[in-house]
Amino acid sequence: MRYCGGQVDFCDIDPQTRLIDLDLLQDKLEKAPEGSYEGIIPVDFAGYPVQMEQLRKIADQYGLWIIEDACHAPGAWFYDSLGQKQYCGSSQYADLAIFSFHPVKHIACGEGGMITTNDPELYAKLKQLRTHGMIYQGNDALIENHGGWYMEMQDLGYNYRMPDILCALGISQLKRASQGIAKRQAIARRYDAAFKNTQVITRTPSDDINHAYHLYIIEVNNRKELYDALRESGIYVQVHYIPVHLMPYYKELGFGKGDYPVAEAYYERCLSIPMYPTLSEEEQTYVIDKVLYYSK
Ligand SMILES: Cc1ncc(COP(=O)(O)O)c(C=O)c1O
């Protein structure tokens, strides 16, 4: 948004799902002067699907577009009001949805990503922008046509094409995608069971959604101590994420501590513990034992 000259605002999260809090969002939009906002970018955080049907209703009340950040959630879904499964990034409710193929993601190509849309105009525009703003033969929008070789640069675009070799890697990974999610979910159920009724807080998702488990996040009182102890034990734990509004860049723009208290409180306690399909039962047991031993 900032690259496009837009202003950015944030909305606090729901402490249970850690997704954008739709009640707070509605409230924020209601209180804002008309025309203050143009669009919403919800994140299917950690693999938990945002209820996009509800979000679409809110967006439509205020004439906003939606770009769904589905980078964490390929394969996740929720049920819509007709009882149909709606997959993250299907763009059924969003105008555009984005995926990342960074090595840590479900489908890893090395680098790169994907945008999905059901809007033919946006699709054509995206295809044009990814290749230097050019359009080719067969496109009715060509202003001139000198012959089979002819194409036109009609806009200032980018070189945003993914290398074919990385695409081939991604396509091959698609075959294992469902299996990978099933393994992640089995790992999550084992963590859930191990931490039940302990000092380690987990957030079991509601039964009527399918969580893609890009991340498995626990919340504890002694996060820093636990982070250090687990790293020293050879366990690669991480923190997702430092609230973006507390980054120096956004502080410069006027955001600050206290603006989004739920996200800030979550940040004080969160820790992502190993979650990937090849995590063995033995390795997971080691992680569980160490987490229980060092956490408060
Ligand atoms: C939720 C989310 N959105 C967007 C991105 C950016 O993806 P990329 O690094 O492929 O541009 C990431 C990367 O980690 C992410 O986690």
The ligand as a MOL file (V3000), in Angstrom:
LIG
                    3D

  0  0  0     0  0            999 V3000
M  V30 BEGIN CTAB
M  V30 COUNTS 16 16 0 0 0
M  V30 BEGIN ATOM
M  V30 1 C 1.3860 -13.5320 6.0870 0
M  V30 2 C 2.4570 -13.2190 5.0840 0
M  V30 3 N 2.1670 -12.4030 4.0600 0
M  V30 4 C 3.0890 -12.0920 3.1260 0
M  V30 5 C 4.3680 -12.5990 3.1920 0
M  V30 6 C 5.3680 -12.1870 2.1410 0
M  V30 7 O 5.6870 -13.2470 1.3220 0
M  V30 8 P 6.9570 -13.1280 0.3510 0
M  V30 9 O 8.1600 -13.1470 1.2230 0
M  V30 10 O 6.8590 -14.3360 -0.5340 0
M  V30 11 O 6.7930 -11.8490 -0.3960 0
M  V30 12 C 4.7270 -13.4240 4.2210 0
M  V30 13 C 6.0940 -13.9420 4.2950 0
M  V30 14 O 6.5730 -14.5120 5.2100 0
M  V30 15 C 3.7460 -13.7590 5.2110 0
M  V30 16 O 4.0480 -14.5580 6.2400 0
M  V30 END ATOM
M  V30 BEGIN BOND
M  V30 1 1 1 2
M  V30 2 1 2 3
M  V30 3 2 2 15
M  V30 4 2 3 4
M  V30 5 1 4 5
M  V30 6 1 5 6
M  V30 7 2 5 12
M  V30 8 1 6 7
M  V30 9 1 7 8
M  V30 10 2 8 9
M  V30 11 1 8 10
M  V30 12 1 8 11
M  V30 13 1 12 13
M  V30 14 1 12 15
M  V30 15 2 13 14
M  V30 16 1 15 16
M  V30 END BOND
M  V30 END CTAB
M  END
